Amino acid sequence: MLLWLIAWVLIGLRSLGVIAALPTPGGGTLPVRIRVALSMMLAVLLVGVVPLPVGLRDADWIRLAMAAVSEVLLGFAMGLVVRAALSITALGGRLIANEIGLNSPPGFDVPVPAQEPLPALITAFAGVLFFGMGVHQDMLAAFARSFEFSPLGTYTVTAVALERLIKVTADILAVGLRIAAPFIALSFIINLAFSILGKAVPRMNVFITSISVRLWGGLLLLSGFGALLLRNLDPLWQALPWDMLEVSLRSAGP
C-alpha cells in the first residue's frame, strides 16, 4: 500500500505541470482545485501501469523528496512546452489589435475579454481548435509514454532539454509574427498610402481617415483569419507530443 501511495504521489506531481498548461475552450486556464483534482485522477489511472523503480522502494525520505522534485521539474518542463504552443495566439492577437487600431493595455496573462477583446477572441478560438483537433489526446498520450523514457524519480535537467525548451519558447515570437504578418503589412501599406496622400492633399485630415481605413481593412482580413491561424498552428501542435517526449527522453536519468 505504501509503494502504491508513493507511485501515486509521484505520478500526480508530474501530471500537475501538464494539466496546469491545458487551456479551456474559452481560452483561459483551469481553476487551481480542478487542476489538482485532474492531476490526481490522472495519477489514479496510471498508477497501475507505471512501475515504481527498484531504487525507490526502499529509499529514505531524502531520496523520495529528491524524486518528488525531479517529477515536478519534468512536469513543468512538459507543461512549458504545451503552454508555449498555446501562448502564440495571445501574442499574435495583441500584435493584430495594435496594428488595426484596437489598442488596449496589454496584460501579462491570458487576454481578458473586458480588457483585450480581440486577443481574447483569438485565444478562445485557438482553445476550441486545440480540443476540436484532438491535440489534448495526443498530449495526454505523450505524457503517459514519458514514463517509458523517464521512470519515476530519475529526471535530471540537461543542456539538451534546456535547448529544446528555448526553441519552443522562441517559436512564440516567430509564429506569432507570422500570424500577424498580413495585418502588419496592411498597416504599413495604409500608412504609406496616406502619407503620400497627405502630401498631395494638404487640407485632408489623413490621420483620422487612415484610422477608419485601417480598422475596416483589418476587420476584412479577420474574415479569413481562421485558415491562417490553423495553417500556422497545425505544424506546432502536430509536433507537440514529440517535443514533450524529447524533453523527457533526452533528460532521462540513468
MOTA-V159984 format. One record per helix or strand. SS is the DSSP state (H for helix, E for strand). FROM is the first residue (numbers start at 1). TO is the last residue. Records with the same first field share a line. If there is no record, write none. Layout:
SS: FROM-TO + FROM-TO
This chain:
H: 2-21 + 32-46 + 54-57 + 61-99 + 117-132 + 135-149 + 159-200 + 206-222 + 225-250
E: 23-23 + 29-29 + 155-155 + 252-252
